[in-house]
Amino acid sequence: MTASAPQPAASVRYAKPSLFANTAFVQIWLCSLLSGLFFSAYMLAESWYVLNELHQRSWLGIVMMATTLPRFIFMLVGGALADRMSKTRLLALSIMAKSVLLLMMAGLAYAGYLKIYPLLGFAFLFGVADALFGPAMQSLIPALLGKEQLLRGNSLIQTGNQAVVVIGPMIGGLLLSWLSYPVMFLLSGGMILLGGLLLVRIRIPGRMHRGKFPHRRCVTWRKASVMSRRPLCCCRWG
């Protein structure tokens, strides 16, 4: 009687965990979408306000520069803060500041006091507040996702960021055809604040808040920014 040949062990394939099963990541992603969407809508409303309400065509480029230039200059400051303090707290601070600025703009526009110089000041402060958002968001993603999810998570975040750049002005233009400028500023501030409320229930271990991961070497904002471009080389485990 011949012995039967041993059967090869069946290979086991594990399904990749879904990003949308990670509640904290989904909340951060939705917050990023809402903030980016209504930031783009605000930029359109701001430019139309200069042209149609203030009739200051020669100031349009200066106002746009007052919003965008601080975002690039103070992003380095935002990155340094993201490496040293709670990332969710920094995100909440940025969102709260932008919401308050937009609510103040809505009140001044309704009263007829939002002239070109106050608008320049608001545009500058809004750009500074928004400069804190990007670095904090970028350095928080590695704290929420594992090594096997980081590539997909970064791709989803970047795709959403590119989409809102296109969709935001379209929504802003559609809303401005129905709403006044004060209401548009008020709506933008309210929706950005709504995105910030998604951060309230996020729970991250205290060590992760400051970029210190219990199972990974420290990931700072500079390293996280490299991860978003080269996610396959994102972390060193050990």
Residue frames relative to the residue before (quaternion, step in Angstrom):
aa qw qx qy qz dx dy dz
M 1.0000 0.0000 0.0000 0.0000 0.00 0.00 0.00
T 0.2568 -0.7935 0.5354 0.1336 3.60 -0.58 1.13
A 0.4608 -0.6802 0.5009 0.2721 3.53 -1.07 0.86
S 0.4714 -0.6745 0.4886 0.2899 3.55 -0.97 0.80
A 0.5390 -0.6300 0.4552 0.3247 3.55 -1.10 0.77
P 0.5268 -0.6410 0.4448 0.3373 3.60 -0.98 0.76
Q 0.4258 -0.7028 0.5164 0.2412 3.53 -0.98 0.86
P 0.4697 -0.6703 0.4813 0.3137 3.63 -0.92 0.81
A 0.5354 -0.6360 0.4538 0.3209 3.50 -1.04 0.82
A 0.4845 -0.6691 0.4805 0.2943 3.52 -0.96 0.89
S 0.4265 -0.6985 0.5120 0.2609 3.53 -0.91 0.90
V 0.2652 -0.7633 0.5756 0.1252 3.52 -0.99 0.90
R 0.1025 -0.7920 0.6011 0.0308 3.55 -0.77 1.06
Y 0.2395 -0.7854 0.5606 0.1072 3.50 -0.72 1.10
A 0.4205 -0.6964 0.5217 0.2569 3.55 -0.91 0.93
K 0.4897 -0.6467 0.4969 0.3084 3.55 -1.05 0.76
P 0.4851 -0.6664 0.4692 0.3169 3.58 -0.89 0.87
S 0.4811 -0.6813 0.4773 0.2768 3.56 -1.01 0.83
L 0.5210 -0.6270 0.4840 0.3180 3.55 -1.07 0.77
F 0.6938 0.4990 -0.2806 0.4368 3.55 1.00 -0.83
A 0.5529 0.5607 -0.4098 0.4604 3.58 1.28 0.09
N 0.6108 0.5161 -0.3336 0.4993 3.56 1.33 -0.27
T 0.3018 -0.8086 0.4770 0.1657 3.57 -0.05 1.33
A 0.6494 0.5257 -0.3289 0.4401 3.59 0.93 -0.84
F 0.6596 0.4961 -0.3158 0.4680 3.59 0.96 -0.82
V 0.6384 0.5232 -0.3341 0.4551 3.60 0.95 -0.82
Q 0.6488 0.5103 -0.3216 0.4640 3.60 0.97 -0.81
I 0.6507 0.4969 -0.3152 0.4799 3.59 0.97 -0.82
W 0.6491 0.5241 -0.3168 0.4512 3.59 0.96 -0.84
L 0.6731 0.4799 -0.2960 0.4786 3.60 0.91 -0.88
C 0.6164 0.5341 -0.3380 0.4697 3.58 1.06 -0.72
S 0.6503 0.5114 -0.3071 0.4703 3.58 0.98 -0.85
L 0.6556 0.5137 -0.3142 0.4556 3.59 0.96 -0.85
L 0.6808 0.4862 -0.2976 0.4600 3.59 0.84 -0.96
S 0.6637 0.5057 -0.3086 0.4567 3.56 0.92 -0.91
G 0.6910 0.4747 -0.2817 0.4667 3.58 0.88 -0.93
L 0.6364 0.5504 -0.3295 0.4284 3.57 1.00 -0.83
F 0.7721 0.3506 -0.1978 0.4917 3.56 0.78 -0.99
F 0.5044 0.5681 -0.4499 0.4694 3.58 1.25 0.02
S 0.6589 0.4940 -0.3035 0.4792 3.58 0.96 -0.87
A 0.6448 0.5088 -0.3204 0.4719 3.58 1.01 -0.80
Y 0.6327 0.5271 -0.3275 0.4633 3.59 1.03 -0.78
M 0.6390 0.5330 -0.3346 0.4423 3.60 0.92 -0.85
L 0.6505 0.4975 -0.3141 0.4803 3.58 1.00 -0.79
A 0.6599 0.5032 -0.3099 0.4639 3.60 0.92 -0.91
E 0.6309 0.5420 -0.3287 0.4474 3.58 1.01 -0.78
S 0.6847 0.4779 -0.2886 0.4684 3.58 0.89 -0.93
W 0.6647 0.4861 -0.3113 0.4743 3.61 0.96 -0.78
Y 0.6070 0.5517 -0.3549 0.4486 3.59 1.08 -0.66
V 0.6381 0.5171 -0.3245 0.4692 3.59 0.99 -0.82
L 0.7228 0.4529 -0.2516 0.4573 3.58 0.90 -0.92
N 0.8094 0.3499 -0.1563 0.4450 3.57 0.68 -1.09
E 0.7405 0.3824 -0.2265 0.5041 3.60 1.07 -0.65
L 0.7667 0.3395 -0.1911 0.5103 3.58 0.87 -0.95
H 0.2336 -0.8019 0.5108 0.2036 3.58 1.26 -0.46
Q 0.4461 0.6659 -0.4534 0.3898 3.55 0.97 0.97
R 0.0860 -0.8433 0.5295 0.0314 3.57 0.51 1.18
S 0.6626 0.5264 -0.3169 0.4283 3.59 0.96 -0.79
W 0.6760 0.4892 -0.2871 0.4704 3.62 1.24 -0.39
L 0.4471 0.7312 -0.4475 0.2552 3.59 1.20 -0.27
G 0.6814 0.4873 -0.2972 0.4581 3.60 0.83 -0.94
I 0.6424 0.5250 -0.3260 0.4533 3.59 1.02 -0.77
V 0.6538 0.5046 -0.3121 0.4695 3.58 0.98 -0.86
M 0.6532 0.5065 -0.3172 0.4649 3.60 0.96 -0.84
M 0.6529 0.5059 -0.3074 0.4726 3.56 1.04 -0.80
A 0.6246 0.5468 -0.3356 0.4452 3.59 1.07 -0.74
T 0.6738 0.4659 -0.2962 0.4911 3.61 1.16 -0.51
T 0.7681 0.4117 -0.2107 0.4428 3.58 0.78 -1.02
L 0.6346 0.5660 -0.3513 0.3920 3.62 0.94 -0.78
P 0.6626 0.4879 -0.3360 0.4582 3.67 0.85 -0.76
R 0.5723 0.5874 -0.3929 0.4160 3.61 1.09 -0.53
F 0.7037 0.4392 -0.2682 0.4899 3.60 0.97 -0.77
I 0.6731 0.5064 -0.3079 0.4424 3.59 0.94 -0.85
F 0.7749 0.3642 -0.1836 0.4829 3.58 0.78 -1.04
M 0.4283 0.6850 -0.4822 0.3388 3.62 1.21 0.13
L 0.5994 0.5449 -0.3572 0.4650 3.60 1.13 -0.59
V 0.6357 0.5059 -0.3204 0.4871 3.57 1.04 -0.76
G 0.6435 0.5208 -0.3149 0.4642 3.56 1.00 -0.83
G 0.6425 0.5200 -0.3231 0.4609 3.57 1.03 -0.75
A 0.6512 0.5048 -0.3161 0.4704 3.58 0.99 -0.80
L 0.6581 0.4945 -0.3104 0.4755 3.59 0.99 -0.79
A 0.6356 0.5378 -0.3317 0.4436 3.60 1.03 -0.77
D 0.6608 0.4983 -0.3059 0.4706 3.60 1.17 -0.54
R 0.7691 0.4031 -0.1753 0.4639 3.59 1.17 -0.49
M 0.7886 0.2365 -0.1400 0.5500 3.60 1.14 -0.35
S 0.7216 -0.4238 0.3190 0.4448 3.54 -1.32 0.11
K 0.4216 -0.7322 0.4807 0.2346 3.55 -0.74 1.09
T 0.6498 0.4958 -0.3258 0.4751 3.59 0.98 -0.74
R 0.6316 0.5187 -0.3363 0.4680 3.58 1.07 -0.68
L 0.6452 0.5109 -0.3185 0.4705 3.58 1.03 -0.77
L 0.6266 0.5180 -0.3296 0.4800 3.59 1.04 -0.75
A 0.6638 0.5010 -0.3055 0.4637 3.57 0.91 -0.90
L 0.6321 0.5326 -0.3290 0.4566 3.59 1.03 -0.77
S 0.6567 0.5074 -0.3046 0.4674 3.58 0.96 -0.88
I 0.6818 0.4895 -0.2898 0.4599 3.58 0.87 -0.95
M 0.6539 0.5106 -0.3172 0.4594 3.59 0.95 -0.84
A 0.6541 0.5131 -0.3179 0.4558 3.58 0.95 -0.87
K 0.6700 0.4901 -0.3089 0.4643 3.61 0.90 -0.86
S 0.6487 0.5194 -0.3235 0.4526 3.58 0.96 -0.80
V 0.6627 0.5015 -0.3073 0.4636 3.59 0.92 -0.91
L 0.6424 0.5239 -0.3248 0.4554 3.59 0.97 -0.83
L 0.6793 0.4838 -0.2940 0.4669 3.58 0.93 -0.86
L 0.6286 0.5197 -0.3378 0.4698 3.60 1.05 -0.69
M 0.6435 0.5032 -0.3161 0.4826 3.59 1.03 -0.77
M 0.6327 0.5222 -0.3306 0.4665 3.59 1.01 -0.78
A 0.6358 0.5311 -0.3291 0.4531 3.57 0.99 -0.82
G 0.6690 0.5010 -0.3029 0.4579 3.58 0.94 -0.87
L 0.6805 0.4775 -0.2934 0.4720 3.59 0.92 -0.87
A 0.6412 0.5137 -0.3303 0.4647 3.59 1.02 -0.76
Y 0.6433 0.5179 -0.3231 0.4621 3.59 1.01 -0.75
A 0.7046 0.4457 -0.2556 0.4894 3.57 1.06 -0.80
G 0.5004 -0.6802 0.4095 0.3453 3.58 1.24 -0.22
Y 0.5577 0.6293 -0.3732 0.3920 3.59 1.26 0.33
L 0.5387 0.6177 -0.4191 0.3906 3.61 1.21 0.01
K 0.0417 0.8086 -0.5786 0.0983 3.53 0.19 1.35
I 0.7774 -0.4069 0.2178 0.4274 3.55 -1.32 0.08
Y 0.6933 0.4774 -0.3047 0.4455 3.64 0.89 -0.82
P 0.6401 0.4764 -0.3441 0.4948 3.64 0.93 -0.66
L 0.6301 0.5361 -0.3379 0.4487 3.58 1.04 -0.75
L 0.6188 0.5343 -0.3390 0.4656 3.59 1.03 -0.72
G 0.6586 0.5092 -0.3098 0.4593 3.58 0.96 -0.85
F 0.6575 0.4953 -0.3055 0.4785 3.58 0.96 -0.86
A 0.6395 0.5309 -0.3302 0.4474 3.58 0.97 -0.83
F 0.6535 0.5118 -0.3109 0.4629 3.59 0.96 -0.85
L 0.6868 0.4795 -0.2848 0.4661 3.59 0.84 -0.98
F 0.6252 0.5316 -0.3385 0.4604 3.58 1.05 -0.73
G 0.6508 0.5124 -0.3155 0.4630 3.59 1.00 -0.79
V 0.6340 0.5202 -0.3261 0.4703 3.59 1.04 -0.78
A 0.6665 0.5006 -0.3043 0.4611 3.60 0.90 -0.91
D 0.6756 0.4901 -0.3005 0.4616 3.59 0.97 -0.81
A 0.5854 0.5923 -0.3707 0.4112 3.60 1.16 -0.51
L 0.6273 0.5325 -0.3361 0.4582 3.59 1.20 -0.41
F 0.6095 0.6160 -0.3433 0.3622 3.56 1.14 -0.67
G 0.6926 0.5265 -0.2954 0.3947 3.59 0.74 -1.06
P 0.7033 0.4553 -0.2951 0.4593 3.64 0.71 -0.96
A 0.6477 0.5136 -0.3299 0.4560 3.60 0.98 -0.79
M 0.6484 0.5101 -0.3111 0.4718 3.58 0.98 -0.83
Q 0.6878 0.5099 -0.2857 0.4305 3.57 0.86 -1.00
S 0.7243 0.4252 -0.2534 0.4801 3.59 0.96 -0.79
L 0.5997 0.5687 -0.3647 0.4290 3.60 1.24 -0.23
I 0.5667 0.6403 -0.3841 0.3484 3.60 1.06 -0.68
P 0.6805 0.4776 -0.3285 0.4482 3.70 0.79 -0.81
A 0.6220 0.5417 -0.3472 0.4463 3.60 1.18 -0.45
L 0.7109 0.4619 -0.2470 0.4693 3.57 1.18 -0.54
L 0.7717 0.3311 -0.1536 0.5208 3.58 1.12 -0.66
G 0.4621 -0.6615 0.5210 0.2782 3.52 -1.20 0.64
K 0.7376 -0.4273 0.2932 0.4329 3.51 -1.34 0.16
E 0.7034 0.4775 -0.2712 0.4513 3.59 0.96 -0.85
Q 0.7099 0.4470 -0.2579 0.4793 3.61 1.22 -0.34
L 0.5174 0.7059 -0.3991 0.2734 3.55 1.18 -0.48
L 0.6319 0.5366 -0.3360 0.4471 3.58 0.98 -0.80
R 0.6968 0.4617 -0.2762 0.4743 3.58 0.87 -0.96
G 0.6402 0.5356 -0.3273 0.4428 3.56 1.03 -0.74
N 0.6583 0.4930 -0.3033 0.4813 3.58 0.94 -0.87
S 0.6377 0.5289 -0.3277 0.4540 3.58 1.00 -0.80
L 0.6606 0.5060 -0.3063 0.4623 3.58 0.97 -0.87
I 0.6481 0.5122 -0.3156 0.4668 3.59 0.96 -0.85
Q 0.6930 0.4771 -0.2860 0.4586 3.60 0.84 -0.97
T 0.6257 0.5263 -0.3399 0.4647 3.60 1.04 -0.73
G 0.6529 0.5093 -0.3078 0.4687 3.57 0.97 -0.84
N 0.6430 0.5257 -0.3240 0.4530 3.59 0.98 -0.82
Q 0.6706 0.4818 -0.3007 0.4772 3.58 0.98 -0.81
A 0.6475 0.5356 -0.3260 0.4332 3.59 1.01 -0.77
V 0.6901 0.4863 -0.3058 0.4401 3.61 0.87 -0.87
V 0.5578 0.5874 -0.4002 0.4286 3.60 1.17 -0.44
V 0.7024 0.4325 -0.2512 0.5064 3.59 1.11 -0.73
I 0.7292 0.4528 -0.2480 0.4491 3.57 0.84 -1.02
G 0.5990 0.6172 -0.3576 0.3637 3.60 1.01 -0.80
P 0.6983 0.4420 -0.2950 0.4797 3.65 0.75 -0.89
M 0.6045 0.5479 -0.3642 0.4492 3.59 1.08 -0.63
I 0.6728 0.4733 -0.2920 0.4879 3.58 0.91 -0.91
G 0.6355 0.5381 -0.3255 0.4479 3.57 1.02 -0.83
G 0.6666 0.4987 -0.3024 0.4643 3.58 0.93 -0.86
L 0.6446 0.5168 -0.3172 0.4657 3.56 1.04 -0.80
L 0.6733 0.4921 -0.2980 0.4645 3.59 0.94 -0.88
L 0.6640 0.5148 -0.3096 0.4452 3.58 0.99 -0.81
S 0.5921 0.5528 -0.3775 0.4488 3.59 1.19 -0.34
W 0.7301 0.3804 -0.2197 0.5235 3.59 1.27 -0.36
L 0.7805 0.3518 -0.1485 0.4951 3.58 1.01 -0.86
S 0.4955 -0.6120 0.5198 0.3314 3.52 -1.29 0.36
Y 0.6673 -0.5103 0.3530 0.4119 3.58 -1.25 0.27
P 0.6408 0.5046 -0.3605 0.4525 3.67 0.85 -0.69
V 0.6612 0.4890 -0.3144 0.4742 3.59 0.94 -0.82
M 0.6362 0.5310 -0.3317 0.4509 3.59 1.03 -0.73
F 0.6458 0.4941 -0.3166 0.4885 3.59 0.99 -0.79
L 0.6476 0.5212 -0.3120 0.4601 3.56 1.00 -0.86
L 0.6633 0.5018 -0.3030 0.4652 3.59 0.94 -0.89
S 0.6467 0.5196 -0.3256 0.4536 3.60 0.94 -0.84
G 0.6619 0.5000 -0.3046 0.4681 3.58 0.96 -0.87
G 0.6609 0.5177 -0.3044 0.4500 3.56 0.99 -0.85
M 0.6848 0.4793 -0.2938 0.4636 3.59 0.94 -0.84
I 0.6188 0.5120 -0.3465 0.4846 3.61 1.07 -0.65
L 0.6444 0.5054 -0.3166 0.4787 3.58 1.02 -0.78
L 0.6120 0.5432 -0.3445 0.4602 3.60 1.05 -0.72
G 0.6350 0.5125 -0.3267 0.4768 3.58 1.02 -0.75
G 0.6455 0.5268 -0.3201 0.4509 3.57 1.06 -0.74
L 0.6040 0.5682 -0.3603 0.4273 3.59 1.10 -0.61
L 0.5707 0.5901 -0.3847 0.4220 3.59 1.20 -0.41
L 0.6323 0.5512 -0.3312 0.4322 3.59 1.21 -0.43
V 0.5134 0.6983 -0.4063 0.2895 3.56 1.21 -0.49
R 0.7748 0.3725 -0.1826 0.4770 3.57 0.90 -0.93
I 0.4575 0.6669 -0.4703 0.3534 3.60 1.23 0.14
R 0.0992 -0.7896 0.6051 0.0225 3.55 -0.87 1.00
I 0.0364 0.7765 -0.6238 0.0812 3.54 -0.63 1.21
P 0.5423 -0.6170 0.4426 0.3597 3.62 -0.92 0.82
G 0.6266 -0.6030 0.3507 0.3475 3.55 -1.01 0.87
R 0.6412 0.5295 -0.3376 0.4412 3.60 0.99 -0.74
M 0.6453 0.5226 -0.3245 0.4529 3.58 1.07 -0.67
H 0.5681 0.6188 -0.3935 0.3733 3.58 1.09 -0.59
R 0.7683 0.3332 -0.1894 0.5127 3.56 1.01 -0.70
G 0.6676 -0.5373 0.2996 0.4193 3.55 1.13 0.60
K 0.5814 0.5658 -0.3878 0.4375 3.62 1.22 0.23
F 0.1423 -0.8230 0.5490 0.0317 3.54 -0.39 1.25
P 0.4976 -0.6918 0.4269 0.3026 3.60 -0.81 0.89
H 0.7912 0.2734 -0.1525 0.5253 3.63 1.04 -0.61
R 0.7211 0.3577 -0.2423 0.5417 3.60 1.23 0.12
R 0.5590 -0.5565 0.4707 0.3953 3.52 -1.24 0.27
C 0.6863 -0.5229 0.3141 0.3961 3.53 -1.18 0.60
V 0.1647 -0.7745 0.6069 0.0682 3.55 -0.90 0.99
T 0.1467 -0.7966 0.5830 0.0643 3.57 -0.42 1.19
W 0.7067 -0.4360 0.3252 0.4525 3.55 -1.33 0.07
R 0.6354 0.5319 -0.3480 0.4385 3.61 0.96 -0.76
K 0.6642 0.4775 -0.3067 0.4866 3.58 0.98 -0.82
A 0.6491 0.5217 -0.3282 0.4459 3.59 0.97 -0.81
S 0.6325 0.5246 -0.3434 0.4548 3.59 1.04 -0.68
V 0.6229 0.5035 -0.3369 0.4949 3.58 1.14 -0.58
M 0.6088 0.5698 -0.3510 0.4261 3.59 1.06 -0.75
S 0.6639 0.5217 -0.3237 0.4269 3.58 0.92 -0.86
R 0.7056 0.4160 -0.2728 0.5047 3.59 1.15 -0.50
R 0.7871 0.1418 -0.0722 0.5959 3.59 1.13 -0.68
P 0.0471 -0.8728 0.4844 0.0370 3.59 0.59 1.09
L 0.5849 0.5804 -0.3927 0.4084 3.61 1.15 -0.35
C 0.7275 0.3603 -0.2186 0.5415 3.60 1.20 -0.38
C 0.2860 0.8475 -0.4240 0.1417 3.50 1.22 0.52
C 0.8376 0.0944 -0.0027 0.5381 3.62 0.78 -0.85
R 0.2411 -0.7110 0.6327 0.1900 3.50 -1.31 0.42
W 0.2238 -0.7922 0.5600 0.0931 3.51 -0.60 1.16
G 0.3673 0.7334 -0.5239 0.2295 3.50 -1.03 0.66
